[in-house]
Amino acid sequence: MSDKGEVDLTGAKQNTGVWLVKVPKYLSHQWAKATGRGEVGKLRISKNQGKAEVSFTLNEELTTIDTIGEKTSMVRAPREHPFTLQTVGGQTLAVFTENSSDKIALEGLVVQRAECRPAVSENYMRLKKLQMEELSKPLRFSQQLDKAVTTNYKPVANHAYNLNYEKRKKEEGKRARADKPQVLDMLFSAFEKHQYYNIKDLVDITKQPVTYLKEILRDIGIYNVKGTHKNTWELKPEYRHYQSEEKSD
């Protein structure tokens, strides 16, 4: 059973033997062009000193290659293809086919393996040279444009948000983190002069990175999110007028 229903095992009952043959890629392309046009070539099987010799001769009409590069008119596929026979090697191999109705059928068991190789000839050497030239061509290449690009998506050296980020990063990078007690002294000194500060003013006063400064402010300050002093920082009640308290103590 398969996921497409029952498998037709008529081929197994008939004990049909099939050959499994490996062929060059260009040869399979030439065969595909002959669909519905008759034979693709002739297969010869003979014996020489008790050994089987097999060769395939491609039909003359199918030797023209028109699928590789621009120089294909100069190249023709080789016609003679001797077989190199191989043993099955104790394996059990089978050939299945699928028809238009998605019906799976067993055609037979593999009784012989072989490799179909082109005979070395002038046509074959030209074909191999052309194939190597095509494979060596770069997939990407530069090309000079005759006209300026007029599309709406012109390339830019850098986007505005990238420039702003780099600028902010450079400014913050120049500010080395000071010790926390030193930053606290600068903050308390500033809050003695004014009760409310926005984060930009505190950064200018302390010369500290924004993220580092906010970490310290969360310990000693309150961020106002509404009211008259919205978006400003002030000290927590327990830290307000701390110097006067220390003097009274």
PASEBA-1860 file (N, C-alpha, C; in nm, 3 decimals):
! residues 249
1> MSDKGEVD> 0.085/-0.120/0.000/0.000/0.000/0.000/0.089/0.125/0.000 ~ 0.048/0.231/-0.069/0.116/0.359/-0.068/0.015/0.465/-0.031 ~ 0.062/0.589/-0.014/-0.028/0.697/0.022/-0.119/0.736/-0.094 ~ -0.098/0.679/-0.211/-0.183/0.706/-0.327/-0.267/0.585/-0.365 ~ -0.282/0.493/-0.276/-0.365/0.376/-0.303/-0.281/0.252/-0.325 ~ -0.343/0.150/-0.384/-0.274/0.024/-0.407/-0.174/0.035/-0.521 ~ -0.068/-0.046/-0.513/0.035/-0.048/-0.615/0.011/-0.165/-0.709 ~ 0.016/-0.138/-0.838/-0.001/-0.242/-0.939/0.125/-0.327/-0.945
9> LTGAKQNT> 0.116/-0.454/-0.907/0.232/-0.543/-0.900/0.235/-0.642/-1.016 ~ 0.174/-0.606/-1.126/0.174/-0.695/-1.243/0.315/-0.722/-1.291 ~ 0.401/-0.618/-1.285/0.538/-0.635/-1.330/0.614/-0.738/-1.248 ~ 0.583/-0.746/-1.119/0.650/-0.846/-1.034/0.606/-0.987/-1.071 ~ 0.478/-1.003/-1.104/0.427/-1.135/-1.141/0.488/-1.182/-1.273 ~ 0.514/-1.089/-1.365/0.572/-1.124/-1.494/0.723/-1.142/-1.488 ~ 0.783/-1.113/-1.370/0.928/-1.127/-1.349/1.005/-1.047/-1.454 ~ 0.960/-0.923/-1.477/1.022/-0.837/-1.577/1.152/-0.780/-1.524
17> GVWLVKVP> 1.260/-0.796/-1.601/1.389/-0.740/-1.564/1.414/-0.610/-1.638 ~ 1.464/-0.508/-1.569/1.492/-0.378/-1.631/1.636/-0.339/-1.604 ~ 1.687/-0.249/-1.688/1.822/-0.195/-1.672/1.814/-0.057/-1.610 ~ 1.904/-0.028/-1.517/1.917/0.103/-1.458/2.042/0.167/-1.516 ~ 2.021/0.270/-1.602/2.132/0.329/-1.677/2.145/0.476/-1.642 ~ 2.267/0.518/-1.611/2.297/0.658/-1.585/2.345/0.721/-1.714 ~ 2.281/0.835/-1.753/2.314/0.899/-1.880/2.359/1.043/-1.854 ~ 2.438/1.103/-1.945/2.478/1.243/-1.929/2.358/1.336/-1.933
25> KYLSHQWA> 2.371/1.449/-1.867/2.260/1.544/-1.859/2.219/1.596/-1.995 ~ 2.317/1.628/-2.080/2.283/1.681/-2.212/2.206/1.580/-2.296 ~ 2.235/1.450/-2.274/2.167/1.346/-2.351/2.021/1.336/-2.312 ~ 1.990/1.350/-2.183/1.850/1.348/-2.141/1.775/1.468/-2.196 ~ 1.844/1.584/-2.208/1.780/1.702/-2.268/1.747/1.678/-2.414 ~ 1.840/1.612/-2.486/1.815/1.585/-2.627/1.699/1.486/-2.644 ~ 1.690/1.390/-2.556/1.579/1.294/-2.563/1.445/1.363/-2.540 ~ 1.445/1.461/-2.445/1.319/1.531/-2.415/1.268/1.607/-2.537
33> KATGRGEV> 1.358/1.653/-2.623/1.317/1.725/-2.743/1.252/1.635/-2.846 ~ 1.270/1.505/-2.833/1.217/1.411/-2.932/1.081/1.355/-2.893 ~ 1.016/1.415/-2.795/0.886/1.364/-2.749/0.786/1.361/-2.864 ~ 0.734/1.243/-2.891/0.633/1.228/-2.996/0.687/1.229/-3.136 ~ 0.823/1.224/-3.153/0.881/1.233/-3.286/0.951/1.104/-3.327 ~ 0.923/0.994/-3.261/0.984/0.869/-3.301/1.106/0.834/-3.217 ~ 1.199/0.759/-3.277/1.312/0.706/-3.202/1.414/0.813/-3.170 ~ 1.484/0.793/-3.058/1.590/0.886/-3.016/1.728/0.833/-3.052
41> GKLRISKN> 1.736/0.708/-3.090/1.863/0.648/-3.126/1.852/0.497/-3.131 ~ 1.965/0.432/-3.145/1.969/0.286/-3.155/2.061/0.229/-3.049 ~ 2.019/0.118/-2.991/2.097/0.048/-2.888/2.147/-0.082/-2.946 ~ 2.277/-0.106/-2.935/2.339/-0.227/-2.989/2.398/-0.309/-2.875 ~ 2.365/-0.439/-2.876/2.418/-0.532/-2.775/2.487/-0.646/-2.850 ~ 2.614/-0.661/-2.820/2.691/-0.768/-2.887/2.782/-0.834/-2.786 ~ 2.852/-0.937/-2.831/2.945/-1.008/-2.744/3.083/-1.010/-2.808 ~ 3.182/-0.985/-2.725/3.320/-0.987/-2.769/3.400/-1.071/-2.673
49> QGKAEVSF> 3.445/-1.188/-2.720/3.519/-1.284/-2.636/3.438/-1.321/-2.511 ~ 3.310/-1.341/-2.531/3.223/-1.384/-2.423/3.171/-1.273/-2.335 ~ 3.220/-1.150/-2.357/3.174/-1.036/-2.276/3.075/-0.953/-2.356 ~ 2.972/-0.905/-2.286/2.870/-0.824/-2.351/2.922/-0.682/-2.372 ~ 2.897/-0.630/-2.492/2.931/-0.492/-2.524/2.805/-0.420/-2.568 ~ 2.779/-0.306/-2.502/2.655/-0.231/-2.528/2.694/-0.088/-2.565 ~ 2.628/-0.034/-2.666/2.652/0.105/-2.705/2.522/0.166/-2.755 ~ 2.514/0.299/-2.742/2.396/0.372/-2.788/2.440/0.476/-2.890
57> TLNEELTT> 2.368/0.485/-3.002/2.396/0.584/-3.106/2.280/0.682/-3.112 ~ 2.309/0.809/-3.087/2.207/0.913/-3.086/2.161/0.943/-3.228 ~ 2.032/0.967/-3.245/1.977/1.002/-3.374/2.043/1.131/-3.425 ~ 2.075/1.133/-3.551/2.143/1.248/-3.611/2.063/1.376/-3.594 ~ 1.930/1.369/-3.596/1.846/1.487/-3.585/1.850/1.550/-3.446 ~ 1.897/1.476/-3.348/1.899/1.525/-3.209/2.037/1.569/-3.163 ~ 2.130/1.582/-3.255/2.266/1.619/-3.214/2.285/1.769/-3.199 ~ 2.191/1.848/-3.252/2.203/1.993/-3.241/2.167/2.039/-3.101
65> IDTIGEKT> 2.259/2.109/-3.036/2.238/2.157/-2.900/2.205/2.306/-2.905 ~ 2.095/2.344/-2.845/2.053/2.484/-2.846/2.014/2.533/-2.707 ~ 2.074/2.476/-2.603/2.036/2.514/-2.467/2.153/2.566/-2.384 ~ 2.272/2.582/-2.446/2.388/2.626/-2.368/2.451/2.746/-2.435 ~ 2.450/2.861/-2.367/2.525/2.978/-2.410/2.488/3.030/-2.548 ~ 2.579/3.110/-2.605/2.555/3.174/-2.734/2.630/3.106/-2.848 ~ 2.720/3.013/-2.818/2.800/2.951/-2.921/2.753/2.809/-2.954 ~ 2.630/2.777/-2.923/2.583/2.640/-2.939/2.572/2.599/-3.085
73> SMVRAPRE> 2.562/2.694/-3.178/2.552/2.658/-3.319/2.680/2.590/-3.368 ~ 2.790/2.609/-3.295/2.918/2.551/-3.333/2.937/2.412/-3.271 ~ 2.847/2.370/-3.183/2.866/2.247/-3.108/2.752/2.150/-3.136 ~ 2.789/2.025/-3.154/2.690/1.920/-3.173/2.717/1.811/-3.070 ~ 2.613/1.747/-3.025/2.628/1.641/-2.926/2.693/1.519/-2.989 ~ 2.781/1.449/-2.917/2.840/1.326/-2.972/2.732/1.219/-2.994 ~ 2.751/1.140/-3.094/2.650/1.038/-3.127/2.677/0.906/-3.056 ~ 2.802/0.863/-3.051/2.835/0.732/-2.997/2.853/0.738/-2.846
81> HPFTLQTV> 2.785/0.644/-2.778/2.791/0.638/-2.631/2.804/0.492/-2.587 ~ 2.926/0.445/-2.563/2.942/0.309/-2.511/2.896/0.298/-2.366 ~ 2.851/0.179/-2.326/2.804/0.153/-2.190/2.916/0.090/-2.108 ~ 2.923/0.130/-1.982/3.007/0.061/-1.884/2.914/-0.019/-1.793 ~ 2.919/-0.150/-1.805/2.828/-0.236/-1.730/2.875/-0.254/-1.587 ~ 2.781/-0.257/-1.494/2.810/-0.275/-1.352/2.714/-0.379/-1.294 ~ 2.757/-0.442/-1.189/2.672/-0.541/-1.124/2.573/-0.472/-1.031 ~ 2.465/-0.540/-1.001/2.366/-0.486/-0.907/2.422/-0.485/-0.766
89> GGQTLAVF> 2.515/-0.574/-0.738/2.582/-0.573/-0.608/2.500/-0.626/-0.494 ~ 2.417/-0.725/-0.518/2.338/-0.785/-0.410/2.221/-0.700/-0.363 ~ 2.199/-0.587/-0.428/2.088/-0.499/-0.390/1.960/-0.542/-0.462 ~ 1.848/-0.508/-0.400/1.718/-0.531/-0.463/1.662/-0.395/-0.503 ~ 1.671/-0.365/-0.632/1.625/-0.237/-0.685/1.505/-0.260/-0.775 ~ 1.410/-0.170/-0.769/1.290/-0.182/-0.849/1.259/-0.049/-0.917 ~ 1.185/-0.055/-1.028/1.145/0.064/-1.102/0.994/0.077/-1.096 ~ 0.947/0.194/-1.052/0.805/0.222/-1.042/0.769/0.335/-1.139
97> TENSSDKI> 0.647/0.335/-1.188/0.596/0.443/-1.273/0.466/0.495/-1.215 ~ 0.432/0.618/-1.254/0.308/0.681/-1.209/0.237/0.738/-1.331 ~ 0.112/0.698/-1.352/0.039/0.745/-1.469/-0.038/0.872/-1.437 ~ -0.115/0.919/-1.533/-0.188/1.045/-1.517/-0.294/1.038/-1.407 ~ -0.335/0.917/-1.371/-0.436/0.900/-1.266/-0.374/0.878/-1.129 ~ -0.243/0.910/-1.118/-0.168/0.892/-0.992/-0.164/0.746/-0.948 ~ -0.173/0.657/-1.043/-0.165/0.515/-1.013/-0.020/0.470/-1.015 ~ 0.027/0.407/-0.909/0.164/0.359/-0.899/0.169/0.215/-0.948
105> ALEGLVVQ> 0.268/0.186/-1.036/0.282/0.050/-1.089/0.428/0.008/-1.083 ~ 0.450/-0.119/-1.054/0.584/-0.177/-1.054/0.616/-0.226/-1.194 ~ 0.720/-0.167/-1.254/0.758/-0.206/-1.391/0.847/-0.329/-1.392 ~ 0.928/-0.346/-1.289/1.015/-0.463/-1.284/1.130/-0.442/-1.189 ~ 1.209/-0.548/-1.172/1.327/-0.543/-1.085/1.451/-0.517/-1.168 ~ 1.545/-0.442/-1.110/1.668/-0.408/-1.180/1.759/-0.530/-1.183 ~ 1.794/-0.571/-1.305/1.882/-0.687/-1.322/2.020/-0.646/-1.372 ~ 2.034/-0.521/-1.418/2.161/-0.476/-1.471/2.175/-0.325/-1.450
113> RAECRPAV> 2.292/-0.283/-1.404/2.323/-0.140/-1.392/2.430/-0.106/-1.495 ~ 2.422/0.018/-1.546/2.519/0.060/-1.648/2.533/0.211/-1.646 ~ 2.644/0.259/-1.705/2.666/0.402/-1.720/2.693/0.431/-1.867 ~ 2.614/0.522/-1.922/2.625/0.559/-2.062/2.719/0.677/-2.072 ~ 2.836/0.657/-2.136/2.936/0.762/-2.146/2.962/0.797/-2.292 ~ 2.983/0.926/-2.322/3.011/0.963/-2.461/3.151/0.922/-2.502 ~ 3.165/0.877/-2.626/3.297/0.846/-2.678/3.373/0.977/-2.700 ~ 3.501/0.975/-2.667/3.582/1.095/-2.682/3.596/1.128/-2.830
121> SENYMRLK> 3.548/1.246/-2.866/3.551/1.290/-3.005/3.564/1.442/-3.007 ~ 3.576/1.497/-3.127/3.589/1.642/-3.141/3.463/1.713/-3.092 ~ 3.345/1.656/-3.123/3.219/1.716/-3.077/3.210/1.714/-2.925 ~ 3.253/1.604/-2.864/3.246/1.594/-2.719/3.339/1.694/-2.652 ~ 3.461/1.712/-2.705/3.555/1.807/-2.647/3.503/1.950/-2.659 ~ 3.438/1.984/-2.770/3.380/2.117/-2.784/3.267/2.137/-2.684 ~ 3.187/2.034/-2.666/3.076/2.043/-2.572/3.126/2.064/-2.430 ~ 3.228/1.989/-2.388/3.282/2.003/-2.253/3.344/2.141/-2.233
129> KLQMEELS> 3.411/2.194/-2.336/3.471/2.326/-2.326/3.363/2.432/-2.307 ~ 3.254/2.419/-2.381/3.144/2.515/-2.369/3.080/2.508/-2.232 ~ 3.060/2.387/-2.180/3.001/2.371/-2.047/3.090/2.432/-1.940 ~ 3.220/2.415/-1.951/3.312/2.472/-1.852/3.312/2.625/-1.859 ~ 3.302/2.681/-1.980/3.296/2.827/-1.994/3.169/2.883/-1.931 ~ 3.057/2.813/-1.947/2.931/2.859/-1.889/2.936/2.853/-1.737 ~ 2.997/2.747/-1.681/3.004/2.734/-1.535/3.099/2.836/-1.474 ~ 3.199/2.881/-1.551/3.296/2.977/-1.497/3.248/3.120/-1.503
137> KPLRFSQQ> 3.136/3.147/-1.571/3.084/3.283/-1.578/3.034/3.327/-1.442 ~ 3.065/3.450/-1.399/3.017/3.497/-1.268/2.866/3.516/-1.268 ~ 2.804/3.486/-1.153/2.660/3.501/-1.140/2.621/3.649/-1.131 ~ 2.712/3.731/-1.078/2.686/3.874/-1.066/2.797/3.952/-1.135 ~ 2.762/4.061/-1.196/2.861/4.142/-1.263/2.815/4.287/-1.262 ~ 2.913/4.378/-1.272/2.881/4.521/-1.274/2.851/4.565/-1.417 ~ 2.765/4.664/-1.430/2.726/4.713/-1.561/2.709/4.864/-1.556 ~ 2.767/4.934/-1.652/2.757/5.080/-1.657/2.623/5.120/-1.717
145> LDKAVTTN> 2.554/5.212/-1.648/2.423/5.257/-1.692/2.437/5.378/-1.783 ~ 2.359/5.378/-1.891/2.359/5.491/-1.984/2.273/5.606/-1.934 ~ 2.170/5.575/-1.855/2.079/5.676/-1.805/2.074/5.671/-1.652 ~ 2.040/5.783/-1.595/2.030/5.789/-1.448/1.907/5.712/-1.402 ~ 1.915/5.658/-1.283/1.802/5.585/-1.226/1.693/5.684/-1.189 ~ 1.573/5.660/-1.240/1.462/5.754/-1.218/1.354/5.697/-1.128 ~ 1.376/5.584/-1.069/1.276/5.525/-0.980/1.271/5.602/-0.849 ~ 1.165/5.579/-0.773/1.147/5.648/-0.644/1.237/5.591/-0.535
153> YKPVANHA> 1.295/5.476/-0.561/1.375/5.409/-0.458/1.523/5.421/-0.493 ~ 1.572/5.546/-0.495/1.712/5.568/-0.523/1.796/5.531/-0.400 ~ 1.912/5.471/-0.423/1.998/5.437/-0.309/2.054/5.561/-0.243 ~ 2.069/5.559/-0.113/2.127/5.670/-0.038/2.247/5.619/0.039 ~ 2.339/5.711/0.065/2.461/5.671/0.136/2.428/5.624/0.277 ~ 2.335/5.693/0.343/2.295/5.654/0.478/2.161/5.717/0.508 ~ 2.079/5.648/0.584/1.947/5.699/0.616/1.954/5.795/0.735 ~ 1.851/5.881/0.744/1.851/5.985/0.847/1.852/5.925/0.987
161> YNLNYEKR> 1.773/5.818/1.007/1.769/5.762/1.143/1.902/5.696/1.180 ~ 1.975/5.647/1.079/2.108/5.593/1.108/2.205/5.704/1.147 ~ 2.194/5.819/1.078/2.280/5.932/1.111/2.254/5.985/1.251 ~ 2.125/5.994/1.288/2.090/6.040/1.423/2.141/5.943/1.529 ~ 2.129/5.814/1.499/2.176/5.714/1.595/2.327/5.721/1.614 ~ 2.398/5.735/1.502/2.543/5.744/1.512/2.586/5.870/1.587 ~ 2.515/5.980/1.562/2.548/6.105/1.631/2.525/6.091/1.781 ~ 2.410/6.033/1.818/2.381/6.015/1.961/2.480/5.919/2.025
169> KKEEGKRA> 2.516/5.815/1.951/2.610/5.717/2.004/2.747/5.780/2.024 ~ 2.786/5.867/1.931/2.916/5.932/1.942/2.919/6.026/2.062 ~ 2.809/6.101/2.082/2.803/6.194/2.195/2.808/6.119/2.327 ~ 2.733/6.011/2.336/2.732/5.935/2.461/2.864/5.862/2.483 ~ 2.928/5.825/2.371/3.055/5.755/2.384/3.164/5.841/2.442 ~ 3.152/5.974/2.422/3.252/6.066/2.475/3.238/6.083/2.626 ~ 3.121/6.051/2.679/3.098/6.069/2.822/3.137/5.941/2.898 ~ 3.244/5.948/2.971/3.288/5.834/3.050/3.208/5.828/3.179
177> RADKPQVL> 3.172/5.711/3.219/3.095/5.695/3.343/3.180/5.732/3.464 ~ 3.127/5.820/3.544/3.195/5.855/3.669/3.144/5.763/3.780 ~ 3.214/5.764/3.895/3.168/5.685/4.009/3.032/5.735/4.055 ~ 2.951/5.645/4.105/2.815/5.681/4.146/2.814/5.790/4.254 ~ 2.897/5.783/4.359/2.897/5.891/4.458/2.927/6.028/4.397 ~ 3.017/6.030/4.299/3.051/6.156/4.235/2.931/6.211/4.158 ~ 2.857/6.121/4.089/2.738/6.164/4.015/2.631/6.212/4.112 ~ 2.616/6.143/4.226/2.517/6.185/4.326/2.547/6.325/4.379
185> DMLFSAFE> 2.674/6.353/4.403/2.711/6.486/4.451/2.672/6.594/4.350 ~ 2.696/6.566/4.221/2.661/6.664/4.118/2.511/6.682/4.110 ~ 2.434/6.573/4.126/2.289/6.583/4.119/2.233/6.660/4.239 ~ 2.279/6.627/4.360/2.230/6.696/4.479/2.264/6.845/4.473 ~ 2.383/6.874/4.422/2.423/7.014/4.410/2.333/7.089/4.314 ~ 2.294/7.021/4.205/2.206/7.085/4.107/2.067/7.106/4.164 ~ 2.015/7.007/4.237/1.880/7.019/4.292/1.873/7.119/4.407 ~ 1.987/7.159/4.463/1.986/7.267/4.562/1.950/7.401/4.497
193> KHQYYNIK> 1.980/7.412/4.365/1.954/7.537/4.294/1.813/7.541/4.236 ~ 1.768/7.427/4.184/1.634/7.418/4.125/1.569/7.288/4.168 ~ 1.436/7.291/4.177/1.364/7.172/4.220/1.338/7.076/4.105 ~ 1.322/7.128/3.982/1.285/7.044/3.869/1.389/7.058/3.757 ~ 1.421/6.942/3.695/1.512/6.938/3.580/1.461/6.835/3.478 ~ 1.479/6.867/3.350/1.456/6.762/3.250/1.586/6.685/3.230 ~ 1.575/6.570/3.167/1.690/6.479/3.157/1.802/6.539/3.075 ~ 1.767/6.622/2.975/1.871/6.682/2.890/1.959/6.777/2.972
201> DLVDITKQ> 1.898/6.856/3.059/1.976/6.947/3.142/2.066/6.873/3.239 ~ 2.014/6.763/3.294/2.095/6.685/3.388/2.212/6.617/3.316 ~ 2.192/6.576/3.192/2.302/6.518/3.114/2.409/6.623/3.089 ~ 2.368/6.745/3.057/2.465/6.853/3.035/2.542/6.887/3.162 ~ 2.474/6.879/3.277/2.539/6.913/3.404/2.638/6.805/3.447 ~ 2.597/6.679/3.437/2.679/6.569/3.489/2.774/6.510/3.386 ~ 2.745/6.533/3.254/2.827/6.476/3.146/2.831/6.324/3.152 ~ 2.716/6.265/3.188/2.706/6.120/3.199/2.614/6.065/3.089
209> PVTYLKEI> 2.634/5.937/3.051/2.543/5.875/2.955/2.400/5.873/3.008 ~ 2.304/5.884/2.917/2.164/5.895/2.957/2.118/5.773/3.035 ~ 2.149/5.654/2.984/2.100/5.533/3.051/2.158/5.520/3.192 ~ 2.286/5.552/3.205/2.351/5.543/3.336/2.293/5.647/3.432 ~ 2.266/5.766/3.381/2.212/5.872/3.465/2.070/5.838/3.512 ~ 1.991/5.778/3.425/1.855/5.743/3.464/1.853/5.636/3.572 ~ 1.950/5.544/3.566/1.959/5.440/3.670/1.978/5.503/3.808 ~ 2.064/5.604/3.815/2.090/5.671/3.942/1.970/5.756/3.985
217> LRDIGIYN> 1.907/5.822/3.888/1.792/5.907/3.921/1.675/5.826/3.977 ~ 1.660/5.703/3.931/1.548/5.622/3.983/1.565/5.592/4.132 ~ 1.688/5.596/4.181/1.712/5.570/4.324/1.679/5.692/4.410 ~ 1.701/5.810/4.357/1.687/5.930/4.442/1.577/6.024/4.395 ~ 1.523/6.003/4.277/1.431/6.100/4.223/1.296/6.045/4.183 ~ 1.209/6.136/4.145/1.074/6.105/4.098/1.058/6.169/3.960 ~ 1.006/6.090/3.866/0.982/6.143/3.731/0.835/6.184/3.719 ~ 0.810/6.308/3.691/0.673/6.360/3.680/0.618/6.334/3.539
225> VKGTHKNT> 0.511/6.259/3.534/0.451/6.224/3.404/0.331/6.311/3.371 ~ 0.286/6.397/3.462/0.173/6.485/3.435/0.185/6.609/3.525 ~ 0.094/6.701/3.503/0.095/6.824/3.584/0.178/6.933/3.521 ~ 0.200/7.038/3.602/0.273/7.155/3.554/0.417/7.122/3.517 ~ 0.479/7.032/3.592/0.620/6.997/3.570/0.634/6.861/3.501 ~ 0.551/6.840/3.401/0.552/6.713/3.327/0.688/6.692/3.260 ~ 0.732/6.564/3.258/0.858/6.522/3.192/0.981/6.583/3.260 ~ 0.973/6.603/3.390/1.088/6.653/3.464/1.116/6.562/3.583
233> WELKPEYR> 1.238/6.573/3.636/1.278/6.497/3.754/1.286/6.592/3.875 ~ 1.253/6.535/3.993/1.276/6.605/4.120/1.316/6.502/4.225 ~ 1.375/6.549/4.333/1.420/6.457/4.437/1.303/6.398/4.512 ~ 1.324/6.275/4.562/1.226/6.216/4.651/1.220/6.297/4.781 ~ 1.107/6.294/4.851/1.093/6.375/4.973/1.204/6.355/5.073 ~ 1.254/6.232/5.086/1.356/6.206/5.188/1.492/6.265/5.152 ~ 1.509/6.306/5.025/1.638/6.363/4.984/1.633/6.515/4.967 ~ 1.518/6.576/4.982/1.508/6.720/4.961/1.571/6.798/5.078
241> HYQSEEKS> 1.644/6.903/5.046/1.710/6.989/5.145/1.799/6.907/5.239 ~ 1.866/6.809/5.182/1.945/6.718/5.267/2.061/6.790/5.336 ~ 2.120/6.895/5.273/2.235/6.962/5.338/2.192/7.037/5.463 ~ 2.071/7.099/5.457/2.022/7.170/5.575/1.999/7.074/5.689 ~ 1.949/6.955/5.659/1.924/6.854/5.763/2.056/6.810/5.824 ~ 2.161/6.792/5.738/2.287/6.748/5.792/2.348/6.853/5.885 ~ 2.329/6.983/5.845/2.384/7.089/5.929/2.312/7.094/6.063 ~ 2.178/7.075/6.062/2.103/7.079/6.188/2.142/6.963/6.277
249> D> 2.172/6.847/6.214/2.215/6.734/6.294/2.348/6.764/6.363
END
